[in-house]
Amino acid sequence: MRLPQRTKIHKKTSKSGNIVDSALIERLKVIKLLVMDCDGVLTDGSVYCSADGEELLRFHRRDGHGIAMLHRSNIKTAIISSENSEIVRARAKKISIEHVFIGVKNKTDSLAELIQLLKIENENIAYIGDDVNDFDVMKEVGVAVAVGDAVSKIRSIAQYTCVNNGGQAAVREFIDLILWAKEKS
């Protein structure tokens, strides 16, 4: 189900100083699940490689703290990643993300599985992405979000584009916005 795009009517300033339209604030108030891509969203998209071929990723601690804040507010979190990386699974475990899909070819199928499992509606889901493999799934959620350095195709469909880049606390920026909007209800 595709949700209709809403026109921007009134604008408000969030705690972080970002201008946010009233239609987005209303959408944020009903969010029950935040789904994230990993590479380029929770990380900056870089991969560190050792001489032995071991890969390492860098995550921002503020994103992890923000995820804990969401959990305390009874908002669930999930990762859907095209990469098949045990590093992603380990990081998700450390920050208590229960629903983790790695090595995914079709992200909309994983989203449908989450909707069925959690018994929620598309409009109750926010998705934050950065690249073309997030495009289709972002069209299926209530709030589509792009990190600051997302490709233009992703920014073009996002209802919110973060000031911060992927791996630079963009997820935390958006989490703060969700929590701010829910305080307003």
VMD Tcl script that draws the C-alpha trace (Angstrom):
set ca {
  {0.00 0.00 0.00}
  {1.40 3.36 -0.98}
  {0.55 6.27 1.26}
  {-0.42 9.60 -0.30}
  {2.07 12.43 -0.20}
  {0.79 15.32 1.86}
  {1.25 18.94 1.05}
  {3.19 21.07 3.46}
  {0.95 23.51 5.27}
  {2.31 24.97 8.49}
  {5.89 24.81 9.66}
  {7.30 24.52 13.17}
  {10.83 24.50 14.52}
  {11.98 21.37 16.39}
  {14.28 21.39 19.42}
  {17.25 20.91 17.08}
  {16.26 24.01 15.10}
  {15.04 22.11 12.02}
  {11.96 23.41 10.23}
  {9.31 20.68 10.13}
  {5.90 20.90 8.45}
  {2.76 20.11 10.44}
  {1.82 17.17 8.19}
  {5.14 15.48 9.03}
  {4.63 16.14 12.74}
  {1.27 14.36 12.54}
  {2.86 11.40 10.74}
  {5.62 11.19 13.36}
  {3.10 11.04 16.20}
  {1.88 7.60 15.06}
  {5.28 5.97 14.48}
  {5.60 2.61 16.26}
  {8.58 1.19 14.34}
  {11.79 2.72 13.00}
  {13.43 0.62 10.29}
  {16.98 1.48 9.24}
  {19.37 0.49 6.53}
  {22.82 -0.04 8.02}
  {25.61 0.82 5.57}
  {25.43 4.53 4.84}
  {22.87 5.14 7.59}
  {24.19 3.70 10.85}
  {27.67 3.86 9.29}
  {29.20 6.37 6.92}
  {29.32 3.72 4.21}
  {33.06 3.16 4.55}
  {34.58 -0.26 5.15}
  {37.89 -0.71 6.93}
  {39.81 -3.75 5.68}
  {42.80 -5.45 7.32}
  {45.58 -7.19 5.42}
  {43.86 -10.46 6.36}
  {40.65 -9.33 4.63}
  {38.77 -8.69 7.87}
  {36.21 -5.92 7.46}
  {35.30 -3.41 10.17}
  {32.53 -0.83 10.29}
  {32.33 2.35 12.36}
  {29.10 3.24 14.19}
  {28.17 6.44 16.02}
  {27.41 6.02 19.73}
  {24.76 8.76 19.65}
  {22.71 6.64 17.26}
  {22.91 3.75 19.73}
  {21.82 5.97 22.60}
  {18.94 7.34 20.52}
  {17.79 3.81 19.75}
  {17.73 3.09 23.50}
  {15.62 6.23 23.96}
  {13.14 4.95 21.35}
  {12.92 1.59 23.09}
  {12.15 3.34 26.40}
  {9.32 5.12 24.57}
  {7.95 1.76 23.37}
  {8.95 2.31 19.75}
  {10.43 -0.77 18.13}
  {13.44 -0.79 15.82}
  {14.66 -2.97 12.97}
  {17.51 -3.15 10.48}
  {17.07 -4.26 6.89}
  {20.42 -4.46 5.10}
  {21.49 -5.73 1.70}
  {24.90 -6.55 3.12}
  {25.37 -9.98 4.66}
  {27.51 -8.87 7.59}
  {27.78 -10.43 11.01}
  {29.14 -7.07 12.18}
  {25.66 -5.64 11.63}
  {24.09 -8.47 13.61}
  {26.59 -7.97 16.47}
  {25.96 -4.21 16.62}
  {22.19 -4.76 16.55}
  {22.48 -7.19 19.46}
  {24.59 -4.73 21.46}
  {22.02 -1.94 21.07}
  {19.02 -4.28 21.51}
  {17.59 -4.16 17.99}
  {15.47 -7.28 17.95}
  {14.52 -7.47 14.27}
  {17.52 -7.79 11.95}
  {17.41 -8.76 8.29}
  {20.82 -9.04 6.60}
  {21.74 -10.11 3.08}
  {18.32 -8.95 1.88}
  {17.66 -8.77 -1.86}
  {14.12 -7.36 -1.65}
  {13.65 -4.98 1.28}
  {9.90 -4.63 0.71}
  {9.51 -8.38 1.40}
  {11.33 -7.95 4.73}
  {9.14 -4.96 5.55}
  {6.00 -7.02 4.81}
  {7.32 -9.72 7.16}
  {7.78 -7.11 9.90}
  {4.29 -5.71 9.36}
  {2.83 -9.21 9.69}
  {4.97 -10.10 12.72}
  {4.36 -6.87 14.64}
  {0.76 -6.42 13.44}
  {1.23 -2.77 12.52}
  {0.19 -0.61 9.60}
  {2.51 0.96 7.02}
  {1.68 4.45 8.32}
  {3.13 3.46 11.72}
  {6.56 2.85 10.20}
  {9.44 5.22 9.48}
  {12.33 4.08 7.30}
  {15.70 5.80 7.04}
  {17.84 5.09 4.00}
  {20.61 6.43 1.83}
  {20.86 4.66 -1.53}
  {18.81 3.34 -4.45}
  {18.28 -0.09 -2.85}
  {16.12 1.71 -0.23}
  {13.88 3.40 -2.81}
  {11.06 0.85 -3.11}
  {10.77 0.17 0.62}
  {10.75 3.90 1.40}
  {7.65 4.30 -0.80}
  {5.80 1.80 1.41}
  {6.11 3.51 4.82}
  {4.42 6.36 6.65}
  {7.59 8.44 6.92}
  {10.50 8.08 4.49}
  {13.74 9.64 5.70}
  {17.04 10.28 3.94}
  {20.38 10.82 5.65}
  {22.06 14.10 4.72}
  {24.40 12.53 2.17}
  {21.82 10.22 0.59}
  {21.74 9.96 -3.20}
  {19.38 12.39 -4.91}
  {16.84 9.68 -5.84}
  {16.35 8.92 -2.14}
  {16.26 12.57 -1.09}
  {13.59 13.17 -3.76}
  {11.06 10.85 -2.04}
  {11.94 11.59 1.59}
  {9.48 13.48 3.74}
  {12.46 14.44 5.89}
  {16.14 14.74 5.01}
  {18.54 14.79 7.93}
  {21.10 17.54 8.30}
  {23.58 14.92 9.53}
  {25.16 12.40 7.19}
  {25.04 8.64 7.58}
  {27.28 7.42 10.39}
  {27.35 10.96 11.82}
  {24.31 10.68 14.15}
  {21.67 11.11 11.42}
  {19.63 8.35 13.05}
  {19.80 10.16 16.40}
  {18.74 13.40 14.71}
  {15.64 11.70 13.35}
  {14.92 9.89 16.64}
  {15.02 13.23 18.44}
  {12.49 14.52 15.91}
  {10.15 11.54 16.49}
  {10.31 11.99 20.25}
  {9.80 15.77 19.95}
  {6.71 15.25 17.77}
  {5.26 12.71 20.22}
  {5.78 15.21 23.08}
  {3.58 17.63 21.13}
  {0.59 15.26 21.14}
}
mol new
graphics top color blue
foreach p $ca { graphics top sphere $p radius 0.5 }
foreach p [lrange $ca 0 end-1] q [lrange $ca 1 end] { graphics top cylinder $p $q radius 0.2 }
display resetview
